[in-house]
Amino acid sequence: TFSRNLKMSIGEIRLLAEEVTLNTTPSDFSGNTRIRITNANAVATGTINVVTQKRAGVTVGTISILPTQTVTIGKSSADTLEATEAGCKAVAIFDTH
């Protein structure tokens, strides 16, 4: 089956900028296209953060990020990201795999 052939690997990332707080102010991350986002809220608070990706002010999509969860989002250089609150930390990366 497919799941037996699936291998998990720990990849290397290269940081392209300093980690910042992602909040309700849209950011294009200086045109970088891969952004690693962590919901830094503690599990005990249960605060889910919704991140919105926009292109020319129009919503492209949203994702809910659970407390302590990390995701990587690919975007175009002009797209912006914003979060429902300041509990998210984000950094531009280069994913080597």
matplotlib code that plots the C-alpha trace (Angstrom):
import matplotlib.pyplot as plt

x = [0.0, 0.9, 1.5, 4.2, 6.2, 5.9, 9.1, 9.4, 12.4, 13.6, 14.5, 16.8, 15.6, 17.6, 16.4, 16.1, 15.0, 14.4, 11.3, 8.5, 5.1, 2.3, -0.8, -3.7, -1.3, -0.8, 2.9, 4.4, 7.6, 9.8, 8.7, 9.8, 7.7, 7.9, 6.9, 7.1, 4.4, 4.0, 1.1, 3.0, -0.1, 0.1, -2.1, -3.7, -5.2, -6.7, -6.4, -6.6, -5.1, -6.5, -4.0, -5.3, -3.4, -4.4, -3.5, -4.2, -6.5, -8.6, -8.5, -6.8, -7.3, -7.2, -5.9, -6.5, -3.4, -3.7, -1.7, 2.0, 1.3, 3.8, 3.0, 4.8, 2.9, 4.0, 2.9, 3.6, 6.0, 3.2, 0.8, 0.3, -0.3, -2.1, -3.3, -6.4, -4.2, -0.5, 0.1, 1.8, 5.5, 6.6, 9.9, 10.8, 12.6, 14.2, 13.2, 16.1, 13.9]
y = [0.0, 3.6, 4.2, 1.6, 3.3, 6.7, 7.7, 10.5, 12.8, 15.7, 18.4, 21.3, 24.9, 28.0, 31.2, 34.2, 36.7, 37.4, 35.8, 38.3, 38.4, 37.8, 39.8, 41.6, 43.9, 42.3, 41.4, 40.3, 39.2, 41.2, 39.2, 35.8, 32.9, 30.3, 31.3, 29.1, 30.0, 28.8, 29.4, 30.3, 30.2, 27.6, 24.5, 25.4, 28.6, 26.7, 29.7, 28.8, 31.3, 31.8, 32.9, 34.5, 34.7, 37.6, 38.6, 42.2, 42.5, 39.5, 36.4, 33.4, 31.1, 30.6, 28.0, 27.4, 26.8, 25.0, 26.1, 25.1, 23.9, 24.9, 25.1, 26.2, 28.3, 28.8, 32.1, 34.4, 37.3, 39.8, 37.8, 39.0, 37.0, 38.1, 36.4, 36.9, 37.7, 38.3, 34.7, 33.6, 33.8, 33.7, 33.6, 33.5, 30.2, 28.3, 24.7, 22.5, 19.4]
z = [0.0, -0.4, 3.4, 3.6, 0.9, 2.5, 4.1, 6.6, 6.4, 8.4, 6.0, 6.2, 6.0, 5.5, 7.2, 4.9, 7.5, 11.2, 12.8, 13.2, 14.8, 12.2, 13.1, 11.4, 9.4, 6.0, 5.2, 1.9, 3.7, 1.4, -1.6, -0.1, -1.3, 1.5, 5.0, 8.1, 10.6, 14.2, 16.4, 19.5, 21.8, 24.6, 24.2, 27.5, 26.0, 23.1, 20.9, 17.2, 14.8, 11.4, 8.7, 5.6, 2.3, 0.0, -3.6, -4.5, -1.4, -2.4, -0.2, -1.8, 1.1, 4.9, 7.3, 10.9, 12.9, 16.3, 19.3, 19.0, 15.4, 12.6, 8.9, 5.8, 3.2, -0.4, -1.9, -4.8, -4.1, -4.0, -1.8, 1.7, 4.9, 8.1, 11.2, 13.4, 16.4, 17.3, 18.6, 15.3, 14.6, 11.0, 9.1, 5.4, 4.6, 1.8, 1.9, 0.6, -0.2]

ax = plt.figure().add_subplot(projection="3d")
ax.plot(x, y, z, "-o")
ax.set_aspect("equal")
plt.show()
